Amino acid sequence: MSTETNKAIVRRVFNELVNNGNLGAAAEFIGPNYVNHNIPVPATGLEAFKMAVMMFRTAFPDIAVVLEDVVAEGDKVVTRGYFTGTHQGDFNGIPATGRSIKAAYIDVWRIENGKAAENWVQLDMMGILQQLGAIPTPAQP
């Protein structure tokens, strides 16, 4: 597949599956043996992807991922951006706070046969926890 096709697949993963919550279409974009190397969930394959998305959509029902950069080479697609959302449900044991957050991320996707096969995510968890009030924000000098 071309790098432009691979980039389009990843854009659709974020727009249709994460932002719109249309997980019924997940099998169209996510391979059956999909692995997310950084977000642990008690499942594998397509179900692992759905669980990871639902973890965020449950905590932040109005989640909106904004892609600032999408770069591809070969079978890899890298995105850089952020997501916003309002904390309205449990997130990693933190009860809803009603706070709005903005969290930066960078991730790498490997595309195989037109579907996401692997994903590595680096998410600003420290920033999320600070914005939720779970850990203190350092004082400014």
N, C-alpha and C positions, 0 to 999 in steps of 0.2 A: 504494500500500500504506500501511497505517497505521503510525504510529511504533511502536506495540506489536509489530506484525508484524516490522518491520525490526529491532527490538531482539531479538526471539526468534531471528531468523536469525543475528545476530552471536553471541548466546549459544551457539547450536548449533555455529557454526564453532569456537569455543573448546572446547566440551565434547566434541563428537564427533570433530572433525578433529585438533585440537592435543592435548588431554588424552588422548583414547582412541586416537589414531593411526589412525582409520578413514578413510584417504585415499581409499578406494574410493567413499565417499559425497561426495567433494568437489564433483563436478559438480552435486549437488543444491543447493549453497549458493554456489558460486563461478562467476561468469560466464565465458564463453569468452574474453573480452577483458580479463580482470582485470589491473590494474596495481597493484603495490606500489611506491610512490614512494620508499621508504627502505631496503629490504633488497634489494641487488642480487644477482640470480641470472642465469645464462646461459640464460634461457628467457623465454617470454611466456605470458600467459593462465593457464589452469588449471595448466599444468605449472610455471609460475613459483611459484604458490602452494604446490604440492606440494613443490617443491624447498626453499622457505624453511622450511616445516614440518619437512621431513626434516633440514635442516641443524641445527635445534634438537633434534629427537628423537634424532638420531645422537649429538650431544654430550651431551645430557641425557635419557636414555631414560625416566627417571621424571618428566619435566616435568609440572608441574601449574600451570595458569594459574588465578588467583583473580581474579574480577571484583569490584571494590569499588564501582564506579559504572558505570551504563549510562544514558546520556542520549541522547535522540533529538529531532531536529527535521527535518521534511521528509524528504529522502532520506538524511540523514546520521545516523550513530550514533557516539557517542563512548564509549569505555570507558577506565576507569582501574583499574589493579590491579597485580598482580605475578605473577611466576612463580618457582617453586622447582624445583630439580633437582640431581642429582648429576652432576658432570662425569666422564663415563665414555667419552667419545670425543672426537676432534679437534673443536675449535671455533675457526674462523678461524686455523688454523695452530698452535693451542696444544694439545699432546697432553694426554690425559686426566690429571687430577690427583687424582681421587677426592674432590674438595672439593664440599661442598654450597653452593649459592648461593641468593640471593633477590634478584630484580631487578625494580625498578618500571618501569612503562611507562604511556604514554597513547597512544591511537590514535584515528583517525577513519576510519570506513568510509562509503563511498557505496554505497547499495543501488539497483539498477536491475532492474526486472522480477523482483523476489523473489530476486535473487542479488547477492553482493558484486561490485562493478564496480571499485572503487578502494579503496586503503588507504594511510594515512599513519601511520607508527609512530615514536614517540620512546621509545627504550629506554635505560635507564641502563647504557650500555656501559662507562663508566668504573667504575661499581660492579662490574660483572661481571668486568672485567679485574683489579680490585683483589682481589676475592674469589678469583679463580683464581691469584693470585700473579704475574700477568704484569706488573703495574706496582705500585709501592709504594703503600701506604696512608699518607696524611699523618700525621705524629705529632700526637698530641693535646697542646695546651698545658698 
